[in-house]
Amino acid sequence: MGKVSSLKKQPMPEQEPEKRIRNFDEVALGYGAGQVVSEAKRCLQCAKPGCVQGCPVGIDIPAFVKCIAEENFDGAIEVIKKKNNLPAICGRVCPYEDQCEKFCVLGKKGEPVGIGRLERFVADDERKKGMRVPEKANASSKKVAIVGSGPAGLTVAADLAKLGHDVIIYEALHKPGGVLVYGIPEFRLPKEIVGAEIEYVKQLGVVIQTDVVIGKTITIDELRGEFDAIFIGTGAGLPHFMNIPGENLCGIYSSNEFLIRTNLMRAYKFPEYDTPIKVGKKVAVVGAGNVAMDSARVALRLGAKDVFIVYRRSEKEMPARAEEIAHAKEEGIMFKVLTNPIRMVGDENGWVKKLECVRMKLGESDKTGRRRPIPIKGSKFALDADTVVVAIGQKPNPLIAKTTKGLRITEQGTIWADKNGKTSMEGIFAGGDITTGTATVIEAMGAGKRAAMAIHEYISQ
């Protein structure tokens, strides 16, 4: 494809920080047609493309990039959708720097091809033109129930529908999408984008029933009597807490509640939507993953004056994407690293007013490979904070485990499943965060694809 024109990516157009911190519009604005073609032409079209091995759903990346370089955008999205049913979502939230782009040869001397940005462009281009629904296999008469409408459930549903099976998704909340709608802020992943990709899944013939809590409304055992197979993809939506004194004071949120109120219940549009959320002037967010960055940036947009990320390790160990950390810094989020909360202090009315902390140092590496944080004696200090958001991780809700006899559960509270999603119970499959604990959207989709093929083989016997 000729000589490489540049060792740097085409820059992504973005809202300026001083403007975006006062709105919930998308921060990254996307490439234009000229930019996307120029970026695609950087691709070397390697004989042995490492980028493909880095993609959890196995997209033929060189093929779709070549189509873009030739200005064949329709061909590019056709290649992507052979493997990925949610490309506009993945093009926005995939940690591609640790997946496909990590293996790009150009990254050895410069910056890798902007694969995620290219995927986003062609997905948006198709949506504007009108999504095309592929031909499906002949109807099989087999019925599959999907529990949860997050990325794993949507992927399984779409793949099985294409194969001709009848698929029904059961979703506990009033909107489908799982973490895509309740966990990721509008400025990173607009609800319009999620809605359009869910509509595509429905056009494949998938039925989605909301407000159905499996384990209460219907049990897994009851579903087994009606369906040929069941897939459980309920994610990891139960928050961890620090279990420190004062954690039950007013003004303290789990990241789940904070983001659900803002994202799914549209608290940021109060009073148009009657779901207010109280945010003080000084907000402390405990944790340093993507959810913590999202919570901090949301707090800023809801009117906080000062927002702090409080993290017990150093910035080097932060699990959040580098892009999200950079965006947070641009927006004025302050970072209190090597800092660990030990107590929350309230005022006379029961509202949090201070976060007592100790300073930390890093010791030897722990089982995660990160250096273990160790408290420094005599280093106690206090941070003023009238709102605290706890974003230190999540675990699966135990409802299905408690109401389904015979389902093997791990010590971590996840459902045990093999690499193809088969659980300990005949005809029941699982995948995504419910089996692995908190992971990424695209990893959940990869698990969904593997489970879909295993389910297809199982019900086709």
C-alpha positions as CSV (number, residue, x, y, z in Angstrom):
1,M,0.0,0.0,0.0
2,G,3.0,2.3,-0.5
3,K,5.2,4.1,2.0
4,V,4.0,5.0,5.4
5,S,3.1,8.7,5.4
6,S,3.5,9.2,9.1
7,L,4.5,7.5,12.3
8,K,1.8,9.3,14.1
9,K,-2.0,8.8,14.1
10,Q,-4.3,11.3,12.7
11,P,-5.3,13.4,15.7
12,M,-8.8,12.8,17.0
13,P,-11.0,16.0,17.0
14,E,-12.3,16.6,20.5
15,Q,-14.3,19.2,22.4
16,E,-12.1,21.6,24.2
17,P,-11.8,20.8,28.0
18,E,-13.2,24.1,29.2
19,K,-16.3,23.6,27.1
20,R,-16.9,19.9,27.6
21,I,-16.8,20.0,31.5
22,R,-20.1,21.8,31.4
23,N,-22.0,19.4,29.1
24,F,-22.6,15.7,28.5
25,D,-22.0,15.7,24.8
26,E,-19.5,13.3,23.4
27,V,-15.9,14.3,24.0
28,A,-14.3,12.6,21.0
29,L,-15.9,13.9,17.8
30,G,-14.7,11.3,15.4
31,Y,-12.7,11.4,12.2
32,G,-13.9,12.9,8.9
33,A,-13.7,11.0,5.7
34,G,-10.4,12.5,4.7
35,Q,-8.8,11.7,8.0
36,V,-10.1,8.1,8.1
37,V,-8.7,7.4,4.6
38,S,-5.3,8.9,5.5
39,E,-5.2,6.9,8.7
40,A,-6.1,3.7,7.0
41,K,-3.3,4.2,4.4
42,R,-0.8,4.1,7.2
43,C,-1.5,0.3,7.5
44,L,1.4,-1.9,6.3
45,Q,-1.0,-4.8,5.4
46,C,1.4,-7.2,7.2
47,A,1.6,-10.8,5.9
48,K,1.2,-12.0,9.4
49,P,-1.0,-9.4,11.1
50,G,-0.6,-9.4,14.8
51,C,-3.5,-7.0,15.3
52,V,-6.0,-9.8,14.6
53,Q,-4.7,-12.0,17.5
54,G,-5.2,-9.0,19.8
55,C,-8.9,-8.8,18.9
56,P,-11.1,-10.8,21.3
57,V,-13.8,-11.3,18.6
58,G,-11.3,-12.0,15.8
59,I,-12.2,-9.2,13.3
60,D,-10.2,-9.4,10.0
61,I,-8.6,-6.0,10.7
62,P,-6.3,-5.7,7.7
63,A,-9.3,-6.4,5.4
64,F,-11.5,-3.7,6.8
65,V,-8.7,-1.2,7.0
66,K,-7.8,-1.9,3.3
67,C,-11.4,-1.2,2.4
68,I,-11.3,2.1,4.1
69,A,-8.0,3.0,2.4
70,E,-9.8,2.3,-0.9
71,E,-12.7,4.5,0.3
72,N,-15.0,1.4,0.3
73,F,-16.7,2.2,3.6
74,D,-19.6,-0.2,3.0
75,G,-17.2,-3.0,2.4
76,A,-15.3,-2.2,5.6
77,I,-18.4,-2.4,7.8
78,E,-19.4,-5.6,6.1
79,V,-16.1,-7.2,7.1
80,I,-16.4,-6.0,10.7
81,K,-20.0,-7.2,11.1
82,K,-19.0,-10.7,10.2
83,K,-17.5,-10.8,13.7
84,N,-18.7,-7.8,15.7
85,N,-22.4,-6.9,16.1
86,L,-21.7,-3.8,18.1
87,P,-19.0,-1.9,16.2
88,A,-20.0,1.7,17.0
89,I,-19.8,0.8,20.7
90,C,-16.5,-1.0,20.4
91,G,-15.0,1.8,18.4
92,R,-15.6,4.1,21.3
93,V,-15.0,2.1,24.5
94,C,-12.6,-0.8,23.5
95,P,-9.2,-0.6,25.2
96,Y,-7.7,-1.1,21.7
97,E,-4.3,0.2,23.0
98,D,-4.0,-3.0,25.0
99,Q,-5.6,-5.3,22.4
100,C,-5.4,-5.0,18.5
101,E,-3.2,-1.8,18.4
102,K,-0.8,-3.3,20.9
103,F,0.4,-5.7,18.2
104,C,0.6,-3.2,15.3
105,V,4.1,-3.2,13.8
106,L,4.0,0.6,13.4
107,G,3.8,0.9,17.2
108,K,7.4,-0.3,17.5
109,K,8.7,3.0,16.1
110,G,5.8,5.3,16.3
111,E,2.1,5.1,16.9
112,P,0.0,2.1,15.8
113,V,-2.8,2.5,13.3
114,G,-5.9,3.9,15.0
115,I,-8.0,0.8,14.5
116,G,-10.6,1.7,17.0
117,R,-11.1,5.1,15.4
118,L,-11.5,3.5,12.0
119,E,-14.1,1.1,13.3
120,R,-16.0,3.9,14.9
121,F,-16.1,5.9,11.6
122,V,-17.4,3.1,9.4
123,A,-20.0,2.1,12.0
124,D,-21.2,5.7,12.3
125,D,-21.3,5.9,8.5
126,E,-23.5,2.9,8.2
127,R,-25.8,4.1,10.9
128,K,-26.3,7.4,9.0
129,K,-27.1,5.6,5.8
130,G,-29.3,3.0,7.4
131,M,-28.2,-0.4,8.9
132,R,-28.4,-3.4,6.7
133,V,-29.7,-6.6,8.2
134,P,-27.9,-9.7,6.9
135,E,-29.6,-12.8,5.6
136,K,-30.3,-15.3,8.4
137,A,-30.2,-19.1,8.3
138,N,-33.4,-21.0,8.0
139,A,-35.5,-21.2,11.2
140,S,-34.4,-24.0,13.4
141,S,-37.4,-24.2,15.8
142,K,-34.9,-24.1,18.7
143,K,-35.5,-21.5,21.5
144,V,-32.7,-19.9,23.6
145,A,-33.1,-17.6,26.6
146,I,-30.5,-14.9,27.3
147,V,-30.4,-13.5,30.8
148,G,-29.0,-10.0,30.7
149,S,-28.8,-7.5,27.8
150,G,-25.2,-6.3,28.3
151,P,-22.5,-6.8,25.7
152,A,-22.2,-10.6,26.3
153,G,-26.0,-11.2,26.1
154,L,-26.4,-9.0,23.0
155,T,-23.6,-10.8,21.2
156,V,-24.9,-14.3,22.0
157,A,-28.4,-13.2,21.0
158,A,-27.3,-11.7,17.6
159,D,-25.1,-14.6,16.7
160,L,-27.8,-17.2,17.5
161,A,-30.5,-15.2,15.7
162,K,-28.3,-15.2,12.5
163,L,-28.1,-18.9,12.8
164,G,-31.9,-19.2,12.7
165,H,-32.7,-19.8,16.4
166,D,-35.5,-18.0,18.3
167,V,-33.9,-15.8,21.0
168,I,-35.5,-13.9,23.9
169,I,-33.4,-11.6,26.1
170,Y,-34.6,-11.0,29.7
171,E,-33.4,-7.7,31.2
172,A,-33.9,-6.7,34.8
173,L,-33.9,-2.9,34.2
174,H,-36.3,-0.8,32.2
175,K,-33.8,-0.2,29.4
176,P,-31.7,-2.8,27.6
177,G,-28.0,-2.5,27.3
178,G,-26.6,-3.4,30.7
179,V,-23.4,-1.6,31.5
180,L,-23.5,0.1,28.1
181,V,-26.4,2.2,29.3
182,Y,-26.1,2.4,33.1
183,G,-22.3,2.3,33.5
184,I,-20.7,4.4,30.8
185,P,-21.4,8.2,30.7
186,E,-23.0,9.9,27.7
187,F,-19.9,11.8,26.9
188,R,-18.0,8.6,26.3
189,L,-20.8,6.5,24.8
190,P,-24.0,8.3,23.8
191,K,-27.3,6.4,24.5
192,E,-28.3,7.0,20.9
193,I,-25.4,4.9,19.7
194,V,-26.3,2.1,22.1
195,G,-29.9,2.3,21.1
196,A,-29.1,2.0,17.4
197,E,-27.0,-1.1,17.9
198,I,-29.6,-2.7,20.1
199,E,-32.2,-1.9,17.4
200,Y,-30.0,-3.8,14.9
201,V,-30.0,-6.8,17.2
202,K,-33.8,-6.6,17.4
203,Q,-34.0,-6.4,13.6
204,L,-32.3,-9.8,13.5
205,G,-35.4,-11.2,15.2
206,V,-34.2,-11.0,18.9
207,V,-37.0,-10.3,21.4
208,I,-36.1,-8.2,24.4
209,Q,-38.3,-8.3,27.5
210,T,-37.4,-5.6,30.2
211,D,-38.3,-5.4,33.9
212,V,-37.8,-9.2,34.3
213,V,-35.6,-10.2,37.2
214,I,-34.4,-13.7,36.7
215,G,-34.4,-15.4,40.2
216,K,-37.5,-13.5,41.3
217,T,-39.9,-12.9,38.3
218,I,-38.9,-16.2,36.8
219,T,-36.3,-18.7,37.9
220,I,-33.6,-20.5,35.8
221,D,-35.4,-23.8,36.5
222,E,-38.6,-22.4,35.1
223,L,-36.8,-21.2,32.0
224,R,-35.3,-24.6,31.5
225,G,-38.8,-26.1,31.0
226,E,-39.4,-23.6,28.1
227,F,-36.1,-23.2,26.3
228,D,-33.6,-25.5,24.7
229,A,-30.7,-23.6,26.2
230,I,-30.0,-20.7,28.5
231,F,-27.2,-18.1,28.5
232,I,-26.5,-16.1,31.7
233,G,-24.7,-12.8,31.1
234,T,-25.8,-10.7,34.0
235,G,-22.4,-9.1,34.5
236,A,-20.9,-7.9,37.8
237,G,-23.1,-5.1,39.1
238,L,-22.8,-5.5,42.9
239,P,-20.4,-2.8,44.3
240,H,-17.5,-3.4,46.6
241,F,-17.2,-1.1,49.6
242,M,-14.2,-0.2,51.8
243,N,-15.9,-1.3,55.1
244,I,-14.4,1.6,57.0
245,P,-16.0,3.7,59.7
246,G,-18.5,6.4,58.5
247,E,-19.1,4.7,55.1
248,N,-22.9,4.9,55.8
249,L,-23.0,8.7,56.1
250,C,-25.1,10.8,53.7
251,G,-23.4,12.0,50.6
252,I,-21.6,8.7,50.0
253,Y,-22.4,6.8,46.9
254,S,-21.3,3.6,45.3
255,S,-20.1,4.2,41.7
256,N,-23.1,2.0,40.6
257,E,-25.7,4.2,42.2
258,F,-23.9,7.4,41.1
259,L,-23.6,6.4,37.4
260,I,-27.0,4.7,37.2
261,R,-28.8,7.8,38.5
262,T,-26.8,9.9,36.1
263,N,-26.8,7.7,33.0
264,L,-29.9,5.6,33.0
265,M,-32.2,7.8,35.0
266,R,-30.8,11.0,33.5
267,A,-30.2,13.0,36.7
268,Y,-28.1,15.3,34.6
269,K,-31.3,16.5,33.0
270,F,-33.1,17.4,36.3
271,P,-35.8,18.7,36.5
272,E,-36.8,17.5,33.1
273,Y,-36.2,14.0,34.5
274,D,-37.2,13.7,38.2
275,T,-34.1,11.9,39.4
276,P,-31.9,14.4,41.2
277,I,-28.5,13.5,42.5
278,K,-26.8,15.7,45.2
279,V,-23.2,16.6,44.3
280,G,-21.2,18.8,46.6
281,K,-18.5,21.3,45.8
282,K,-15.7,18.9,46.9
283,V,-16.0,15.4,45.6
284,A,-13.6,12.5,46.3
285,V,-13.7,9.4,44.1
286,V,-12.0,6.4,45.6
287,G,-10.4,4.1,43.0
288,A,-8.6,4.6,39.7
289,G,-10.2,2.3,37.1
290,N,-12.3,3.5,34.2
291,V,-15.4,3.6,36.4
292,A,-13.6,5.9,38.8
293,M,-12.5,8.2,36.0
294,D,-16.1,8.2,34.7
295,S,-17.5,9.0,38.1
296,A,-15.0,11.9,38.6
297,R,-15.8,13.4,35.2
298,V,-19.5,13.1,35.8
299,A,-19.2,14.9,39.2
300,L,-17.4,17.8,37.5
301,R,-20.2,18.1,34.9
302,L,-22.9,18.0,37.7
303,G,-21.4,21.1,39.2
304,A,-18.6,20.1,41.6
305,K,-15.8,22.7,42.0
306,D,-13.0,20.4,43.0
307,V,-12.8,16.6,42.2
308,F,-10.1,14.3,43.5
309,I,-9.2,10.8,42.5
310,V,-8.0,9.0,45.7
311,Y,-5.8,6.0,44.9
312,R,-3.7,3.9,47.2
313,R,-1.0,3.1,44.6
314,S,0.9,5.3,42.1
315,E,-0.3,6.5,38.8
316,K,1.7,3.9,37.1
317,E,-0.5,1.2,38.6
318,M,-3.8,2.8,37.7
319,P,-6.0,0.3,35.8
320,A,-7.9,3.0,33.9
321,R,-7.1,3.5,30.2
322,A,-4.4,6.1,29.5
323,E,-6.8,8.0,27.4
324,E,-9.3,8.3,30.2
325,I,-6.7,9.4,32.7
326,A,-5.4,12.0,30.2
327,H,-9.0,13.3,29.6
328,A,-9.6,13.6,33.4
329,K,-6.4,15.6,33.8
330,E,-7.3,17.9,31.0
331,E,-10.6,18.6,32.6
332,G,-9.0,19.5,35.9
333,I,-9.5,16.3,38.0
334,M,-6.8,16.2,40.7
335,F,-5.0,13.0,41.6
336,K,-4.2,12.1,45.2
337,V,-2.1,9.0,44.7
338,L,-0.4,6.8,47.3
339,T,-3.4,7.8,49.5
340,N,-5.7,5.3,51.3
341,P,-9.0,6.3,53.1
342,I,-9.3,4.9,56.6
343,R,-12.4,6.8,57.9
344,M,-15.2,9.1,56.8
345,V,-16.1,11.9,59.1
346,G,-19.6,13.5,59.2
347,D,-21.1,16.8,60.3
348,E,-23.8,17.3,62.9
349,N,-26.5,16.4,60.3
350,G,-25.0,13.1,59.3
351,W,-23.4,14.3,56.0
352,V,-19.9,13.4,55.1
353,K,-17.5,16.4,55.4
354,K,-14.0,14.8,55.5
355,L,-12.1,11.8,54.3
356,E,-9.4,10.7,56.7
357,C,-6.5,9.1,54.9
358,V,-3.0,7.7,55.3
359,R,-0.1,8.0,52.9
360,M,1.2,4.9,51.3
361,K,4.4,3.5,49.9
362,L,4.8,0.6,47.5
363,G,6.3,-2.7,48.5
364,E,6.8,-6.0,46.7
365,S,4.5,-7.1,43.9
366,D,1.3,-8.9,44.9
367,K,-0.6,-11.6,42.9
368,T,-1.9,-9.0,40.4
369,G,1.6,-8.1,39.5
370,R,1.3,-4.6,41.0
371,R,3.3,-3.5,43.9
372,R,1.6,-3.8,47.2
373,P,0.6,-0.6,49.0
374,I,1.9,-0.3,52.6
375,P,0.7,2.4,55.0
376,I,3.3,4.9,56.3
377,K,3.2,5.3,60.0
378,G,2.2,8.7,61.4
379,S,1.1,9.9,57.9
380,K,-2.6,10.4,58.7
381,F,-4.3,13.5,57.2
382,A,-7.7,14.6,56.1
383,L,-9.3,15.7,52.8
384,D,-12.3,18.0,52.8
385,A,-15.1,16.2,50.9
386,D,-18.8,16.7,50.9
387,T,-19.5,13.9,48.4
388,V,-17.6,10.6,48.2
389,V,-18.0,8.1,45.4
390,V,-16.6,4.6,46.1
391,A,-15.4,3.0,42.8
392,I,-13.1,0.1,44.0
393,G,-14.6,-2.7,41.9
394,Q,-17.7,-4.8,41.5
395,K,-18.8,-8.4,41.9
396,P,-21.7,-10.5,40.5
397,N,-25.2,-10.2,42.1
398,P,-25.7,-13.5,44.0
399,L,-29.5,-13.7,43.1
400,I,-29.2,-16.3,40.3
401,A,-26.6,-18.4,42.3
402,K,-28.9,-18.5,45.3
403,T,-32.0,-19.5,43.3
404,T,-30.5,-22.1,41.0
405,K,-29.6,-25.4,42.6
406,G,-26.7,-27.3,41.0
407,L,-25.0,-24.2,39.5
408,R,-21.3,-24.3,40.4
409,I,-20.2,-21.0,41.9
410,T,-16.5,-20.0,42.6
411,E,-15.1,-18.6,45.8
412,Q,-15.2,-15.1,44.1
413,G,-19.0,-15.5,43.6
414,T,-18.8,-15.9,39.8
415,I,-20.5,-18.7,37.9
416,W,-18.0,-21.4,36.9
417,A,-17.9,-22.0,33.1
418,D,-15.4,-23.5,30.7
419,K,-13.8,-21.5,27.9
420,N,-16.9,-22.0,25.7
421,G,-19.3,-20.9,28.4
422,K,-20.5,-24.4,29.5
423,T,-21.5,-24.4,33.2
424,S,-22.0,-27.3,35.6
425,M,-25.7,-27.6,34.5
426,E,-26.9,-29.2,31.3
427,G,-28.0,-26.7,28.7
428,I,-26.9,-23.7,30.8
429,F,-24.1,-21.4,29.5
430,A,-22.6,-18.3,30.9
431,G,-20.1,-15.6,29.9
432,G,-18.8,-12.1,30.5
433,D,-18.3,-10.5,33.9
434,I,-20.6,-13.0,35.6
435,T,-17.9,-15.7,35.0
436,T,-14.7,-13.6,35.1
437,G,-15.4,-10.7,37.4
438,T,-15.1,-7.1,36.0
439,A,-13.5,-7.0,32.6
440,T,-14.0,-5.1,29.4
441,V,-16.9,-4.8,26.9
442,I,-15.0,-6.5,24.1
443,E,-13.8,-9.3,26.4
444,A,-17.5,-10.0,27.3
445,M,-18.4,-10.0,23.6
446,G,-15.6,-12.5,22.9
447,A,-17.0,-14.7,25.6
448,G,-20.4,-14.3,24.0
449,K,-19.2,-15.4,20.6
450,R,-17.6,-18.5,22.0
451,A,-20.7,-19.3,24.0
452,A,-23.0,-18.7,20.9
453,M,-21.1,-21.3,18.9
454,A,-21.2,-23.8,21.8
455,I,-24.9,-23.3,22.3
456,H,-25.5,-23.7,18.5
457,E,-23.6,-27.0,18.6
458,Y,-25.5,-28.1,21.7
459,I,-29.0,-27.5,20.4
460,S,-28.3,-28.7,16.9
461,Q,-27.4,-32.2,18.1
